[in-house]
Amino acid sequence: MTGAATDEQLVARCRAGDGEAWNALVERFSRFVFAICVRGFRLGREDAEDVFQDVFAKTYEGLHKLRDDAAVRPWIAQLTRRCCIDRLRATRETPEAELDEAADEEALADVELALDVHQALERLPENCQEILDRFFARDESYRSIGEALGLPAGTIASRISRCLDKLKAQMEDPASVERPVDG
């Protein structure tokens, strides 16, 4: 159930003391936070892990102050951004002007888009998840995907196209794709 829960539902359950929901919330946003640290602010692994811990400690402590449960993602992004800047100030002698605000915002937008795609992909049927993962993330050829899935290589292109249409529909309207549908 936590995989299908909206951000708003997870936050409400966390506020009610549901430990499973807290674990799901951390899992849902862990890559997002880490990506902001590493890609957006170019923190090293150790600094990124410290920021990660700080962000989720602050999230846990301040979740009750969040005015709109559905706004948890931008709130966590802002917490992460502030923690990264604090970490940079504490560990480097970087003048304020060198913290490039525009680059930070662009990197954050890229990370947010990647998270949106990842969440939409998770709501697709498993066969679509697998075929899109194999083609785009693992960079497998039509032939190798076909061999792995027991399908003719010529079928793979049409499956990818149909699954991409479903992904696009999911991105535009999360209720538009039903999980049991074949790809």
Secondary structure, DSSP 8 states (H G I E B T S, - for coil): -TTT--HHHHHHHHHTT-HHHHHHHHHHHHHHHHHIIIIIS---HHHHHHHHHHHHHHHHHHGGG-S-GGGHHHHHHHHHHHHHHHHHHHHS---GGGS-HHHHHHHHHHHHHHHHHHHHHHTS-HHHHHHHIIIIIS---HHHHHHHHT--HHHHHHHHHHHHHHHHHHHH-TTS--TTS--
